[in-house]
Amino acid sequence: MPLIRFTIRGDTEIVVQAEPGDNLLRAAQAAGIPLEGTCEGQMACSTCHVIVAPEWFGRLPPASEDEEDMLDLAAGACRTSRLSCQIEVTEAMDGMALHVPREARDMRKP
């Protein structure tokens, strides 16, 4: 299973073992990473926004037009931003690095 590296709060790295076929949002949430995913992967919000490391961004399938529209609403969005609910985990993602923007809030937690 691929290992995915999430950086949260600017400097804390959490390595997550992700199941191929799952999406990055579910893998992150299972590891306690603060990604809300309000719409539960229906691409109706941007609360699962992550920033993909530049060296990994080009290896992902391109974002759909609908995903791009949702990213326009994401706090702290940049050129390598994606919605984690739209990225399906593959074995080729072993070692992928992602950053959870400081602006991210997980309203599921007190």
N, C-alpha and C positions, 0 to 999 in steps of 0.2 A: 504494500500500500504506500502511495506517495506521502511524503512529509511536506507540509506547507508551513512556511514561516510567516506569522502575522506579527507586526509591530504595532503595539497599542500605547497610548499615552506618550507617544514620542520616542520612548526608549526601551520599553519592555517587550521582549520578544517571546512569543509563545509558539512552540512547534506543535502542529496538529497532524495526527495521522488521519488521512482522508480516504474514504472508500471510493474507488473508481465507480463512476455512474451517479454518485451523489453530487450535490452542488456545494459550492464553497460556503454559502450561508449556513446550511445545515451542519456542515463540518465545524464551522467556527462556533456556532451556538452550542453544539455538543461539548465543546472544549471550554465553554464559559466566556468566549470572546464577546465583547459588548457590541454586537450587531443586532439591532432590533428586528428588522424584517417584518414590519407591520403588516404588509399585505400577503405575507407567507409565500413569497415567490411568484405572485401574480403580475408583477411589474406594474403596480399601481402606486408605488411610492419610491423613495430613494433612501430609505433608512438602512439599507444593507450596502451602501456605497463603500468601496475600497479603492485604494490607489495601488495599481500594479507596478512593481518595479520595472523601469524602462526596459531592461534586458529580457523581461518576460512578456511584456505587453504585446509585442509583435508575434509571439508564438500562439496567442489565443485567437480563436475565430473572431471575426469582427462583431462589434455590437450591432444589434438590429436598430432600425430607425426608432422604434418604440423605446428601446433602452436608452438611446441617445437623448430622446425627449425627456425621460425621467432623470437622466444625469444633469440636464439643464437645471433641475430643481435641487440638486444635491449641494449641501454646504461643503465648501472647500474643494469642489470638483476641479480637475485639471486634465491635461491631455491624456494621461494614462488611467483615468478613472473608469471603473466598471461597477455594475451591480453584481454583488457576489451571488445572488440567487440565479443569475443567468450564466454562470460559468460552471460547466459540468467538469468534474474532476476526472482526469485521465492519468495513466501511469507516467506519461511524459511530463507531468507537472511536478515530479519529485524535486524538491528544493525550491519551489516557487516562493518568491518573497512578495508580501502584500503589506500595506500600511493602512491602518484604520485611522481616518482623519480625527484630529482632536475635537472637531465639532460634533462628532458622533455622540449620540445619546441613546441609551437603552432604557426606554420607559418601562420595560418589564421588571426592572430592578429598582428597589427603593432608594 
